[in-house]
Amino acid sequence: MKLHIENLTVVYHQSTPFEHLALNNITTTFEEGVYYGIVGHTGSGKSTLIQTLNGLLLPSSGTVYAGDLALRKKTKYKYVHEVKKHVGMVFQFPEHQLFEETVLKDVMFGPKNMGLGEKEAKSKAEYYLELMNVDNSLFKESPFELSGGQMRKVAIAGILAMEPEVLILDEPTAGLDPKSHSETMRLFQQIHKDMGITIILVTHDMNDVFEYTDQVKLLSGGNLVREGRTEDLLMDSGILENNALEPPDIVRLMKDLKKKGRSFESVPRNIEDFIALYEERRSADAE
């Protein structure tokens, strides 16, 4: 599903002394099957933007198109609900969304709410729980008796079970240790490849954006100031400095090595790729 935003403006507390322009006349498109990153300093409008993409927040003016569905200022709830079937969102600390008495019932809730029967909803729930590496011995347990990491996996399985065409990730690794952080991000990458869905990642972690995304949209002060290929934006020190963003560690390392006369023909996106290219270059120099 393609998402297109046209002249989107969002104003909080409109016509009050606390009026605040959160998004200012933004027009942009999220193409089908692409992995996007949305970046910007705190208060740039990232969270507001993603909330308009599945109807959690309606525009003050302008339109959000989700395929053939349009969200505007006075869109009725039944149309918003239809968009939510196609555009899923993983919030920070998604485990806070759990509420059913068992793990299986919690993951079944979304598919059943979309109109699936008990048998089909159960089948989808089991499939996505297994995809998230949740052991079937836990299916009948209360989600609130699980560890924090397991709770997060169950919550994400519940979103995936609705099989959205677009998946929005709002700081999905918040509070995770480094190992769980890496596992979670690689899982989303695998889901993106296997299911072919559009992913929109909102994060302050430039390393994740650089490693996993194809395209980046940069917000500042409620404005869309730049958009384009991840490499082009996150390797441009001027853009990063002007928007108070730290360069990815790999980019910083590559620039330091270039000053010492070592450069690479291709751009490594993660430490594993960097090590492989570095060893390849070192072997070539030795010969």
N, C-alpha and C positions, 0 to 999 in steps of 0.2 A: 504493500500500500504506500502510495506517495502522499506526503504531507506538504501542503503549500500554505504559507502564511502571507497574507496580503494586507498591507497598511495597518498592521496590528499595533494598537495602543492600549495600554492598561494603566489606569489611574486609580490609586488607592485613596479611600476617604474623600471621594470627589465632592466638591462644593462644601468642604469643611475647612477649618483652620489647619487641619493635618493633611491636606491634600498632597499627594506625592505621585509624580510621574515615574512609574516603574519600567514601562516599555514605551518607546517613542517611534511610532510609525515604521515598524519593521516589516520588510518584505523579504522572504527567503523560502527555499524549498529543501525538503529532505527527500532525496530520491530513494526508491525502493531498493532494499538489499545492501545499503551502504552502512558502514560503521562510523558514526559521527561523534565528535567530541564538542562539548560546549564549554568554553572557558571564559574567565574574566575574574577580576578581583571581587571581594565581598561587596554586595550591593549593586553589582553590575546588571542584575536582572535575570540571571540564569534560572533560578527556581521559579520565578514568575513565568518565564517563557515556557518551561516544560509543563507547568500546570495548565496552560492554555491548550496544550496539544491533545489532551484527552478530556477536556471539559471540566476539570476540577475548578478552573477559573475561566469565566467567559470574558471576551474582550470588552473594553470600554468603547472601542470602535475598531473597525476592520474585521477581517474574517480569517478563520482557520479552516482550511479544507483538508479533511481526512478522506482520501479517495473521493467518492461522490457526495460525501456528507459535509455540511457546512456548519460551523459554530460561529454564532454572532452574539451580540449583546443580549438579545432576548430569545435565544434558542430554547425550545421546550425541552424538558427533562428527557422525554422519550428518545429524542435525537441524541442527546448527550450520552444516554445509556448505550445507544447503538455504537457510538464512537468508542466507548470504554471496552466494548467487546473486541475491538481491533487494536487498540493502543493500550498496552499494559504498562504499569509503572512499579518499579522496585524502589521504595523510599529508603532513606537512611533508617537503619535499624528496622528492617521489614518484619522482624519477629514480633514487633509491637502490634502487628495486624492479626496475630493469631487469636482465635476466640472459641473454637469448637472443642468438644470434650475428648476427641481423639485426633491423632495425626491424620489418619485417612479421611475422616469426615471434614477436617479443615481444608484439605486439598480438593475434596470433592465439591465443596461449597460453590466455587466459581463456575465450574462446568454445569452444575445443576441450576444455578441462577441464570445461566444462558439458555436453559431449556432442555438440557440433555437428561435422559432417563438415568435411573439409579445404576444400572449395569454399565452403561457407557461411561458415566462419570467416574465410577469406581475404576474402570479399566484405565482411563486417562490419569487418574490420581496415582495409581500404582506405577504406571510407566514413568511419570515425571519424578516421583519419589525415588525410584531406582536410578533415574538419570542423575539425580542429585546425590547419589550414594547414601541414601537413607535406608538402613537395614529394615527388611520387612518385619523383623521382630518388634519394631517400634510402631508399626502402623496402628495398633490398638491402644497405644499408650497416650496419655495426655501430653499435648505439645509443651505444656508448662513444666513437665517433669524432665525435659531434655536439657542438654547442655546448651549454652548460648550459640555455639556454632551449628548444632543440629537444628535448633529452632530457626535459625536463619535459612538453612537449607529447606526446611519444610515450608517456610513462608514463600521462598522463591519458587518452589515446586507448585504452590498454589496459584501463582501468577502464570507460570508456564503452562499449567493445565488448561488454561483458557485459550491457549494457542494464539496469542496476539500476533499480528503481522508487524507491529512495531513495539519494541521493548525499550522503555526509558529507564535508565539507571541513575538514580540521584545519590551520589556518594555511596555506592553499594558496599564499599569495604570499610566504612567508618567503624572504628573500634576493634577491628580484627588484628591479630598478630601477623607478622610478615608472612609466615607459611600459609595461613588461611587467606590472607590478602591475595597472594599469588595464585592459590588454588581457585579462588572465586573468580578472579579476572580471566584465568585460562578456561574456566568452565563457560563463561559468557562468550569467549572467543569461539569455543567449540560449538556452542549453540548457534551462534551467528553463521558459522560455516555449514553446519549440518542442516539447519532449518531454513537458512537463507533469509532470515528476517532482518529488518532494519533495526539497528541498535543506536540509541542516543545516550551517550555517557556524559554526565555532569560531574566534574571532579576538580579539586584543586591540585591533584597529583599529575604534574606534567609528564612524569615518567610513564604512567598508565596511558595517557593520551597519546604520547609519542609511539608507544609500543603497539597499541591495539587499534587505533582509529585510522580511517582513510581520509576523512575530511574534518576540518575544524571550523567552528563559528565562534568568533571572538566578540564578546559584549563588553561595553563600558558605559556606565551612566545611563543604562536603559536603551542604548543604541547598538545596532549591529555595525561594528567598525571594520571588521575584516572577515572574510571567509575564503576557504580554499583548501588545497592539499595540506595534510598534516605536516609533511616535511618542509614545505615552503614557509608556513607560518612559524613553526616552532624552531626553525633554524635561523630565523631572522632576529638577531639580537636587538635591533632597533624597535621592532614591534613589541617584543617581550618587555624591554625596558620601559617603553612608553606606557605600557599597561600593567606595570608592577607585577610581572609574572617571572618566575624563575625558569631558566632554561632546563630542559631535561638533562639528567646526569650524563647520558651518552653523548649528547650534543656538546656539553661542556668539555668532556674528555677528548672528543674528536678535535675540537678547536685547539686544545692545549697541545695535542700531538702534532697537529698541523704546523704550529709555531716551531716545533722541533724537527720539522722536515718529514713527518710521516703522515701520509694521507691515504684514503681508501677510495676505490673506484665506485663502490656502492655504499649506501647509508645503512649501518646496522640499527635495528630498532630496539634491541634488548642486549643484555650483557652476554648472553650465549652467542648471539650473532657477532657481537663485537670481538669476543675472544677468538672465534673461528677465523674471522677476517684478519685479526692481528697476527695470529699464528701463521696464517697463509702468507701474509706480507713479510713476516720475519723469515720464513723459510725461503721465500723468493729472494730476499736481500742476501741471505747466507750463500745462495748459489751464485 
